[in-house]
């Protein structure tokens, strides 16, 4: 008799959309609230359908996986992320290792996450908006859990180190107009050093930018006099 009670099916008496989250529904069994499910997971359920304990457990397992997947998509909506970042975020949310592994596999199969693509996008973003040295970018990507060989492959697509330093310095030196040569060199060198560039890279770039700025100032002065 005890075994029959444990395995007895329960009837779905209501399926109601949650007020605070229309993407989830509340499931009522035998007239009482039983559990919530993602609408995608509950799509095949119907009123008066009977569920065994095993079916209920499977529904709740699928729901946990779906919640984890949607949480991962939310993280990805802000910016691309490495697999290790997503793993850490999902672990912080309390998901089990098995659920996290299944979620990452689903994301990878969908083409939504991959360390090689992430590393390339990171390098491209840095080169476009915040140029910095290969060493600095390598460190950033390692901090995000990307493997060294994947990082190295992505870095091969970067411009030459001196050109990258020049682009970084070009934007910054506009703030240094009017400074004398020593102050210009000190401040620009410090800026490029903070971006991870070496002394050997910095010195010719600083000299180049000083010459360009001095030439531009001289040309501007001649124009005013005319």
C-alpha positions as a Markdown table, in Angstrom:
| # | Residue | x | y | z |
|---|---|---|---|---|
| 1 | Unk | 0.0 | 0.0 | 0.0 |
| 2 | Unk | 2.8 | 2.5 | 0.8 |
| 3 | Unk | 4.5 | 1.8 | -2.5 |
| 4 | Unk | 1.1 | 2.5 | -4.3 |
| 5 | Unk | 0.8 | 5.8 | -2.5 |
| 6 | Unk | 4.3 | 7.0 | -3.5 |
| 7 | Unk | 3.7 | 6.1 | -7.2 |
| 8 | Unk | 0.1 | 7.2 | -7.5 |
| 9 | Unk | -0.4 | 9.8 | -10.3 |
| 10 | Unk | -1.7 | 13.3 | -9.5 |
| 11 | Unk | -4.0 | 15.2 | -11.8 |
| 12 | Unk | -3.3 | 18.7 | -13.2 |
| 13 | Unk | -6.2 | 20.8 | -12.1 |
| 14 | Unk | -4.9 | 24.3 | -13.2 |
| 15 | Unk | -2.0 | 25.9 | -15.1 |
| 16 | Unk | -1.8 | 29.6 | -14.4 |
| 17 | Unk | 0.7 | 32.2 | -15.8 |
| 18 | Unk | 2.6 | 33.8 | -13.0 |
| 19 | Unk | 1.8 | 37.5 | -12.5 |
| 20 | Unk | 5.3 | 38.7 | -11.9 |
| 21 | Unk | 6.9 | 36.5 | -14.6 |
| 22 | Unk | 4.8 | 35.7 | -17.7 |
| 23 | Unk | 7.5 | 33.3 | -18.9 |
| 24 | Unk | 6.6 | 30.9 | -16.1 |
| 25 | Unk | 3.5 | 29.1 | -15.0 |
| 26 | Unk | 2.2 | 27.7 | -11.7 |
| 27 | Unk | 1.1 | 24.0 | -11.8 |
| 28 | Unk | -1.7 | 22.9 | -9.5 |
| 29 | Unk | -2.1 | 19.2 | -8.8 |
| 30 | Unk | -5.3 | 17.9 | -7.3 |
| 31 | Unk | -6.5 | 21.4 | -6.5 |
| 32 | Unk | -3.3 | 22.6 | -4.8 |
| 33 | Unk | -0.3 | 24.6 | -6.0 |
| 34 | Unk | 2.5 | 22.1 | -6.6 |
| 35 | Unk | 5.4 | 23.9 | -8.4 |
| 36 | Unk | 6.4 | 26.5 | -11.0 |
| 37 | Unk | 7.8 | 25.8 | -14.4 |
| 38 | Unk | 9.1 | 27.7 | -17.4 |
| 39 | Unk | 6.4 | 27.9 | -20.1 |
| 40 | Unk | 8.7 | 26.2 | -22.5 |
| 41 | Unk | 9.0 | 23.2 | -20.2 |
| 42 | Unk | 5.3 | 23.2 | -19.4 |
| 43 | Unk | 4.2 | 23.5 | -23.1 |
| 44 | Unk | 3.0 | 19.9 | -23.4 |
| 45 | Unk | 1.0 | 19.9 | -20.1 |
| 46 | Unk | -2.8 | 20.0 | -20.1 |
| 47 | Unk | -5.6 | 20.2 | -17.6 |
| 48 | Unk | -6.7 | 16.8 | -16.3 |
| 49 | Unk | -3.4 | 15.2 | -17.4 |
| 50 | Unk | -2.0 | 12.9 | -14.8 |
| 51 | Unk | 1.6 | 13.0 | -13.7 |
| 52 | Unk | 3.6 | 10.4 | -11.8 |
| 53 | Unk | 6.3 | 11.3 | -9.3 |
| 54 | Unk | 8.9 | 10.3 | -11.9 |
| 55 | Unk | 7.4 | 12.7 | -14.5 |
| 56 | Unk | 7.2 | 15.5 | -11.9 |
| 57 | Unk | 10.8 | 15.0 | -11.0 |
| 58 | Unk | 11.8 | 15.1 | -14.7 |
| 59 | Unk | 9.8 | 18.3 | -15.3 |
| 60 | Unk | 11.5 | 20.0 | -12.4 |
| 61 | Unk | 14.9 | 18.8 | -13.6 |
| 62 | Unk | 14.2 | 20.3 | -17.1 |
| 63 | Unk | 13.0 | 23.5 | -15.4 |
| 64 | Unk | 16.2 | 23.9 | -13.5 |
| 65 | Unk | 18.2 | 23.4 | -16.7 |
| 66 | Unk | 16.0 | 26.0 | -18.4 |
| 67 | Unk | 16.4 | 28.5 | -15.6 |
| 68 | Unk | 20.1 | 28.1 | -15.7 |
| 69 | Unk | 20.1 | 28.6 | -19.5 |
| 70 | Unk | 18.1 | 31.7 | -19.3 |
| 71 | Unk | 20.3 | 33.0 | -16.5 |
| 72 | Unk | 23.3 | 32.4 | -18.8 |
| 73 | Unk | 21.7 | 34.3 | -21.6 |
| 74 | Unk | 21.0 | 37.2 | -19.3 |
| 75 | Unk | 24.8 | 37.3 | -18.5 |
| 76 | Unk | 25.6 | 37.2 | -22.2 |
| 77 | Unk | 23.2 | 40.0 | -23.0 |
| 78 | Unk | 25.5 | 42.5 | -21.3 |
| 79 | Unk | 28.7 | 41.4 | -23.2 |
| 80 | Unk | 30.4 | 38.3 | -24.5 |
| 81 | Unk | 31.8 | 36.0 | -21.8 |
| 82 | Unk | 34.3 | 33.2 | -21.6 |
| 83 | Unk | 33.0 | 29.8 | -20.5 |
| 84 | Unk | 34.9 | 30.0 | -17.2 |
| 85 | Unk | 33.1 | 33.3 | -16.4 |
| 86 | Unk | 29.7 | 31.8 | -17.1 |
| 87 | Unk | 30.6 | 28.7 | -15.0 |
| 88 | Unk | 31.5 | 31.0 | -12.1 |
| 89 | Unk | 28.4 | 33.1 | -12.4 |
| 90 | Unk | 26.1 | 30.1 | -12.5 |
| 91 | Unk | 27.9 | 28.5 | -9.5 |
| 92 | Unk | 27.3 | 31.7 | -7.6 |
| 93 | Unk | 23.6 | 31.4 | -8.4 |
| 94 | Unk | 23.6 | 28.0 | -6.7 |
| 95 | Unk | 23.3 | 25.7 | -9.8 |
| 96 | Unk | 25.0 | 22.3 | -9.5 |
| 97 | Unk | 28.0 | 21.2 | -11.5 |
| 98 | Unk | 25.9 | 18.9 | -13.6 |
| 99 | Unk | 23.4 | 21.7 | -14.5 |
| 100 | Unk | 26.2 | 24.1 | -15.3 |
| 101 | Unk | 27.9 | 21.6 | -17.5 |
| 102 | Unk | 24.7 | 20.9 | -19.4 |
| 103 | Unk | 24.1 | 24.7 | -19.8 |
| 104 | Unk | 27.6 | 25.4 | -21.2 |
| 105 | Unk | 27.2 | 22.5 | -23.6 |
| 106 | Unk | 23.9 | 23.8 | -24.8 |
| 107 | Unk | 25.3 | 27.3 | -25.3 |
| 108 | Unk | 28.4 | 26.0 | -27.1 |
| 109 | Unk | 26.2 | 23.8 | -29.4 |
| 110 | Unk | 24.1 | 26.9 | -30.2 |
| 111 | Unk | 27.2 | 29.0 | -31.0 |
| 112 | Unk | 26.4 | 31.4 | -28.2 |
| 113 | Unk | 29.6 | 30.9 | -26.3 |
| 114 | Unk | 33.1 | 29.8 | -27.2 |
| 115 | Unk | 36.5 | 30.9 | -25.8 |
| 116 | Unk | 38.1 | 31.3 | -29.2 |
| 117 | Unk | 35.3 | 33.6 | -30.4 |
| 118 | Unk | 35.3 | 35.4 | -27.1 |
| 119 | Unk | 39.0 | 36.0 | -27.2 |
| 120 | Unk | 38.9 | 37.4 | -30.7 |
| 121 | Unk | 36.0 | 39.7 | -29.8 |
| 122 | Unk | 37.9 | 40.9 | -26.7 |
| 123 | Unk | 41.1 | 41.6 | -28.7 |
| 124 | Unk | 39.1 | 43.4 | -31.4 |
| 125 | Unk | 37.2 | 45.5 | -28.8 |
| 126 | Unk | 40.4 | 46.5 | -27.1 |
| 127 | Unk | 42.1 | 47.4 | -30.4 |
| 128 | Unk | 39.2 | 49.6 | -31.4 |
| 129 | Unk | 38.2 | 51.3 | -28.2 |
| 130 | Unk | 41.0 | 50.9 | -25.6 |
| 131 | Unk | 44.3 | 49.9 | -27.2 |
| 132 | Unk | 46.8 | 48.2 | -24.9 |
| 133 | Unk | 49.7 | 45.9 | -25.1 |
| 134 | Unk | 49.6 | 42.2 | -26.0 |
| 135 | Unk | 50.9 | 41.5 | -22.5 |
| 136 | Unk | 48.1 | 43.4 | -20.9 |
| 137 | Unk | 45.4 | 41.7 | -23.0 |
| 138 | Unk | 46.9 | 38.3 | -22.4 |
| 139 | Unk | 46.6 | 39.0 | -18.7 |
| 140 | Unk | 43.0 | 40.1 | -19.0 |
| 141 | Unk | 42.0 | 37.0 | -20.9 |
| 142 | Unk | 43.8 | 34.7 | -18.5 |
| 143 | Unk | 41.9 | 36.4 | -15.6 |
| 144 | Unk | 38.7 | 35.4 | -17.4 |
| 145 | Unk | 39.8 | 31.7 | -17.6 |
| 146 | Unk | 40.8 | 31.6 | -21.3 |
| 147 | Unk | 43.5 | 29.0 | -22.1 |
| 148 | Unk | 47.0 | 30.4 | -23.1 |
| 149 | Unk | 46.9 | 28.7 | -26.6 |
| 150 | Unk | 43.5 | 30.3 | -27.4 |
| 151 | Unk | 44.8 | 33.7 | -26.2 |
| 152 | Unk | 47.9 | 33.4 | -28.3 |
| 153 | Unk | 45.9 | 32.6 | -31.4 |
| 154 | Unk | 43.6 | 35.7 | -30.9 |
| 155 | Unk | 46.6 | 37.9 | -30.3 |
| 156 | Unk | 48.1 | 37.0 | -33.6 |
| 157 | Unk | 45.4 | 39.1 | -35.3 |
| 158 | Unk | 46.5 | 42.3 | -33.5 |
| 159 | Unk | 48.5 | 45.0 | -35.3 |
| 160 | Unk | 52.2 | 45.4 | -34.5 |
| 161 | Unk | 52.9 | 46.4 | -30.9 |
| 162 | Unk | 54.3 | 49.8 | -31.8 |
| 163 | Unk | 51.3 | 50.7 | -34.0 |
| 164 | Unk | 48.9 | 49.7 | -31.1 |
| 165 | Unk | 50.9 | 51.9 | -28.7 |
| 166 | Unk | 50.8 | 54.8 | -31.3 |
| 167 | Unk | 47.0 | 54.5 | -31.5 |
| 168 | Unk | 46.6 | 54.5 | -27.8 |
| 169 | Unk | 49.0 | 57.5 | -27.4 |
| 170 | Unk | 47.4 | 59.4 | -30.2 |
| 171 | Unk | 44.1 | 59.7 | -28.4 |
| 172 | Unk | 45.7 | 60.6 | -25.1 |
| 173 | Unk | 48.2 | 63.2 | -26.3 |
| 174 | Unk | 45.4 | 65.4 | -27.4 |
| 175 | Unk | 45.0 | 66.2 | -23.7 |
| 176 | Unk | 48.7 | 67.2 | -23.5 |
| 177 | Unk | 48.6 | 70.2 | -25.9 |
| 178 | Unk | 50.7 | 73.1 | -24.7 |
| 179 | Unk | 52.9 | 71.1 | -22.4 |
| 180 | Unk | 56.7 | 71.3 | -22.7 |
| 181 | Unk | 58.6 | 68.4 | -24.1 |
| 182 | Unk | 59.6 | 66.9 | -20.7 |
| 183 | Unk | 56.2 | 67.1 | -19.2 |
| 184 | Unk | 54.7 | 65.7 | -22.5 |
| 185 | Unk | 57.1 | 62.8 | -22.4 |
| 186 | Unk | 56.6 | 62.0 | -18.7 |
| 187 | Unk | 52.8 | 62.0 | -18.9 |
| 188 | Unk | 52.5 | 60.1 | -22.2 |
| 189 | Unk | 55.1 | 57.5 | -21.2 |
| 190 | Unk | 53.3 | 56.9 | -17.9 |
| 191 | Unk | 50.0 | 56.5 | -19.7 |
| 192 | Unk | 51.4 | 54.0 | -22.2 |
| 193 | Unk | 53.2 | 52.1 | -19.4 |
| 194 | Unk | 49.9 | 51.7 | -17.6 |
| 195 | Unk | 48.5 | 50.2 | -20.8 |
| 196 | Unk | 51.2 | 47.5 | -20.5 |
| 197 | Unk | 53.7 | 48.7 | -23.1 |
| 198 | Unk | 57.4 | 48.3 | -22.6 |
| 199 | Unk | 60.1 | 51.0 | -22.5 |
| 200 | Unk | 61.4 | 49.9 | -25.9 |
| 201 | Unk | 58.0 | 50.4 | -27.5 |
| 202 | Unk | 57.1 | 53.5 | -25.6 |
| 203 | Unk | 60.1 | 55.7 | -26.4 |
| 204 | Unk | 59.9 | 55.8 | -30.3 |
| 205 | Unk | 56.1 | 56.3 | -30.0 |
| 206 | Unk | 56.5 | 59.2 | -27.6 |
| 207 | Unk | 59.1 | 60.8 | -29.9 |
| 208 | Unk | 56.8 | 60.3 | -32.9 |
| 209 | Unk | 53.8 | 61.8 | -31.3 |
| 210 | Unk | 55.8 | 64.8 | -29.9 |
| 211 | Unk | 57.1 | 65.5 | -33.4 |
| 212 | Unk | 53.7 | 65.3 | -34.9 |
| 213 | Unk | 52.1 | 67.5 | -32.2 |
| 214 | Unk | 54.9 | 70.1 | -32.4 |
| 215 | Unk | 54.6 | 70.2 | -36.2 |
| 216 | Unk | 50.8 | 70.6 | -35.9 |
| 217 | Unk | 51.2 | 73.4 | -33.4 |
| 218 | Unk | 53.7 | 75.2 | -35.6 |
| 219 | Unk | 51.3 | 74.9 | -38.6 |
| 220 | Unk | 48.5 | 76.2 | -36.5 |
| 221 | Unk | 50.6 | 79.2 | -35.4 |
| 222 | Unk | 51.5 | 80.1 | -39.0 |
| 223 | Unk | 47.9 | 80.0 | -40.0 |
| 224 | Unk | 46.9 | 82.4 | -37.2 |
| 225 | Unk | 49.7 | 84.8 | -38.1 |
| 226 | Unk | 48.5 | 84.8 | -41.7 |
